[in-house]
Amino acid sequence: MFDQYVGLPYLDHGRDHKGVDCWGLLRLIYAEQANITLPSYSYDTAEDREAAARIIAGNEEPWFEIPECDVLPLDAVLMTRAGVECHVGVITRRGYVLHIGLDFGDSIVEPYTTLRLKRRVTRFIRHKKMEEFRCRS
């Protein structure tokens, strides 16, 4: 399910297989694997700006927080960069995250339990539509 997303190049505000940033990677996977359309957060539209503002303010609707012990593939993990919660990855299986970053290049799968990532993980979240998707699968 995730192999086609490993090795994608980093592109700021990228939203397709030619290149993605961390949100673009999550958005691409959700669209292709779960038929869930996420806002682009490219700040090109008022809707994107409002949605980003809600998340920054802590109102993540339609996302909800889940405990680490309940994570499933396609859930998201939020992480910090330079002390600010601004990075997202996709759970591929318990203990592993698919993510991409300007600081390391192409998208990779790695354990989020390593010292390097564990200290950056802030929380795990699930999109409400994911429940419907999992019931249909």
C-alpha positions as CSV (number, residue, x, y, z in Angstrom):
1,M,0.0,0.0,0.0
2,F,2.8,2.5,0.8
3,D,5.6,1.4,-1.5
4,Q,4.6,3.8,-4.2
5,Y,5.1,6.7,-1.8
6,V,8.6,5.9,-0.7
7,G,11.2,7.8,-2.4
8,L,9.0,10.7,-3.6
9,P,11.1,13.9,-3.8
10,Y,10.6,16.8,-1.5
11,L,8.9,19.9,-3.0
12,D,7.6,22.7,-0.9
13,H,3.8,22.9,-1.4
14,G,4.1,19.8,-3.7
15,R,0.8,17.9,-3.9
16,D,1.5,15.0,-6.4
17,H,3.9,12.2,-7.2
18,K,6.3,14.7,-8.8
19,G,7.1,16.1,-5.4
20,V,5.5,16.7,-2.0
21,D,6.0,18.3,1.4
22,C,4.8,16.5,4.5
23,W,1.2,17.6,4.2
24,G,1.2,16.9,0.5
25,L,2.3,13.4,1.2
26,L,-0.5,12.8,3.7
27,R,-3.0,14.4,1.3
28,L,-1.8,12.3,-1.7
29,I,-2.0,9.1,0.3
30,Y,-5.5,9.9,1.7
31,A,-6.8,10.7,-1.7
32,E,-5.4,7.6,-3.4
33,Q,-5.8,5.0,-0.6
34,A,-8.9,6.1,1.3
35,N,-10.7,8.4,-1.2
36,I,-10.6,11.2,1.4
37,T,-9.9,14.7,0.1
38,L,-7.9,16.9,2.4
39,P,-7.5,20.7,2.0
40,S,-4.2,21.5,0.2
41,Y,-3.1,24.0,2.8
42,S,-1.2,25.8,0.1
43,Y,-2.7,29.0,1.3
44,D,-4.0,29.6,-2.2
45,T,-7.7,29.8,-1.0
46,A,-9.6,31.3,1.9
47,E,-10.8,27.8,2.8
48,D,-7.2,26.5,3.1
49,R,-6.2,29.5,5.2
50,E,-9.2,29.0,7.5
51,A,-8.6,25.3,7.9
52,A,-4.9,25.8,8.7
53,A,-5.8,28.5,11.3
54,R,-8.2,26.0,13.0
55,I,-5.5,23.4,13.3
56,I,-3.0,25.9,14.6
57,A,-5.6,27.0,17.2
58,G,-6.1,23.4,18.3
59,N,-9.5,22.8,16.7
60,E,-8.6,19.9,14.3
61,E,-12.1,19.0,13.2
62,P,-12.5,16.6,11.4
63,W,-9.4,15.0,13.2
64,F,-9.4,13.5,16.6
65,E,-6.6,12.5,18.9
66,I,-6.0,8.8,19.5
67,P,-3.6,7.0,22.0
68,E,-0.5,5.5,20.5
69,C,-1.7,2.0,21.4
70,D,-4.6,2.4,19.0
71,V,-2.8,3.6,15.9
72,L,-3.6,1.9,12.6
73,P,-2.2,2.3,9.1
74,L,-3.2,5.6,7.6
75,D,-3.5,7.4,10.9
76,A,-1.3,10.5,11.2
77,V,1.4,11.4,13.6
78,L,2.2,15.0,14.4
79,M,5.8,16.0,15.2
80,T,7.7,19.1,16.1
81,R,10.5,20.8,14.1
82,A,12.6,23.2,16.0
83,G,10.1,22.9,18.9
84,V,7.1,23.8,16.9
85,E,4.4,21.2,16.0
86,C,4.5,21.6,12.2
87,H,5.4,18.2,10.7
88,V,3.1,15.3,9.9
89,G,3.6,11.7,8.9
90,V,1.5,8.7,8.0
91,I,1.5,5.5,10.0
92,T,2.3,2.5,7.9
93,R,2.1,0.0,10.7
94,R,2.5,0.3,14.5
95,G,5.8,1.9,15.2
96,Y,6.6,3.1,11.7
97,V,5.9,6.4,9.9
98,L,6.1,7.4,6.3
99,H,7.2,11.1,6.1
100,I,9.2,13.6,4.1
101,G,11.2,16.6,5.1
102,L,13.3,19.3,3.7
103,D,16.1,18.3,6.1
104,F,16.4,14.7,4.7
105,G,15.0,14.7,1.1
106,D,13.0,11.9,-0.3
107,S,10.1,10.3,1.6
108,I,11.1,7.4,3.8
109,V,9.6,4.9,6.2
110,E,11.3,4.7,9.6
111,P,10.5,3.8,13.2
112,Y,9.0,6.7,15.1
113,T,10.3,5.0,18.3
114,T,14.0,6.0,17.5
115,L,15.4,8.6,19.8
116,R,15.6,11.1,16.9
117,L,11.9,10.9,16.2
118,K,10.4,9.8,19.5
119,R,11.3,13.1,21.1
120,R,9.6,15.0,18.3
121,V,6.3,13.0,18.3
122,T,3.5,15.0,20.0
123,R,0.4,13.1,19.2
124,F,-1.4,10.7,16.9
125,I,-4.6,11.7,15.1
126,R,-7.3,10.1,13.0
127,H,-9.6,11.6,10.4
128,K,-13.3,10.9,11.1
129,K,-13.9,9.7,7.6
130,M,-11.2,7.0,8.2
131,E,-13.7,5.1,10.3
132,E,-16.1,4.9,7.4
133,F,-13.3,3.9,5.0
134,R,-12.2,1.0,7.3
135,C,-15.8,-0.2,7.6
136,R,-16.1,-0.4,3.8
137,S,-12.7,-2.2,3.4
